[in-house]
């Protein structure tokens, strides 16, 4: 394990991957600042973050999936060594591509990056009574879903074990996990097929079901099928399991708070953050235009 005494981990704890990163950091004895922001956290929106980071007296900060160029620059100018751990692309006013390293190669999941930075080898994980294959599976799934697990040689039984571990991490960190599962089942039951996409609409106002719907698609052996999810009664819309060129085209043509994930095979837009009114219908219309061009 690398020397982490001068490192501060600034992270979210809002999904299974970040929850596991926090658990590993705690086991490694790392200093941590954990944001209470939900999915979509922004560093520049974190209260008093510069003062809180500098007050720790650490010389280096690792920032997990909390994009914020202004704050990152401010911390660097204050003398901190800033390391960004991320693998997403963000559109809108932020316009950040954090899917690639300095050499242009695609970055792996944040969990896999954290393991490498911290020097947490398979042997160390085993000493901590953790299965390295299972731990890395959480990162692979966050990045590339079941497709990634298959590409990395995980058997059907191993994939099911990763999914079960992911659900365990989600349940212990989120009190509404079971309610979301129920709403996801309801939305999945009403799915339709439109223009070759499985379209799932959730009318639940507060429960976000996109992740749970993705797990259901795995259970039904449909996780490779193009999917559109309208979440929280249209507050967010996701297009998943598509060629990365379509994700790129949607980034270029759809205004608002947009982003890509899932190794570029997934795209999303937040109507709340971007103050937009995108619907499944106009996103499908945009896809038809893109394909016809």
Residue, then its C-alpha position, 0 to 999 in steps of 0.5 A: x500500500x502506498x503512503x497515504x498520510x499526506x493525502x485527503x480523500x474528498x468524495x461522495x458516498x451516493x452510489x455503490x461504487x463510491x460507498x465501496x471507495x469510502x469503505x476501502x479508504x476507511x480501512x486504509x486509514x485515509x483522512x476523508x471529507x465526505x460530501x452529502x450531495x446526491x448523485x450529480x454532485x459538484x465540487x463548486x457547490x460544496x459548502x466551505x470546501x476550500x477552507x475545510x480541505x486546507x484545515x486538514x493540513x494535508x498536502x494532496x487531495x484526491x477528488x472523486x466524481x465531484x467536478x469543479x474546475x474553479x475549486x480545483x484550481x483554487x486548491x492547486x493555487x493554495x499549494x495542494x496537489x490535486x488529483x481528479x478521480x473520475x471517468x465521466x463527461x459533463x456537458x452544459x456550462x461545465x463542458x468537461x471530458x474526464x473519460x480519458x487520461x493525459x495520453x488519450x487512453x480511456x480511463x477505467x472506473x473511479x474505483x479501479x483508479x482509486x485502487x491503483x493510486x492507493x496501491x491496494x493490491x489483490x494481496x492487501x484486499x485478501x488480507x482484509x478478507x475481501x475478494x479482489x475479483x468482487x471488489x473490482x467487479x463493482x468498479x467494472x459494473x459502474x463503468x461498463x455494466x454487465x457488458x464490462x463484466x462479460x468482457x472481463x471474463x466474469x461468469x454468469x454466477x460471478x456476475x450475479x454475485x457482483x450484482x448482489x454485492x452492489x445491491x448490498x452496498x446500495x441498501x446499506x447506504x440508502x434508506x429508500x433502496x427498497x422503495x426504489x426497487x418497488x418503483x423500478x418494478x412498476x416502471x419496468x412492468x409498463x415498458x414499451x418499445x419505441x423506435x427500437x428502444x425499450x422505453x421505461x417511464x417512472x412517475x415516482x416523484x422522489x425515487x430515482x429508479x434508473x440504476x434499479x431499472x438497469x439491474x432489472x434489464x440484466x436479470x431479463x438478459x436485456x442489458x445490451x438492448x438500447x434503453x431510454x429511462x424517464x426518471x422521477x416523472x421526467x426530471x432526468x432522461x437517460x439513453x443507454x446501451x447505444x454506440x458511443x457515436x450516438x452519445x457524442x451526437x446527443x452531447x452536441x445537439x441537446x442543450x442543458x445539463x448533459x453527461x455521458x457515462x457507461x464508457x460512452x455508451x450511455x447519455x443523460x440530461x437533467x431537466x432540473x439542473x439545466x432548467x430544461x423540458x426535454x421529454x422522451x418524445x423529443x429525445x427520440x425525435x432528435x435520435x431520428x434526426x441524428x440517424x437520418x443525417 
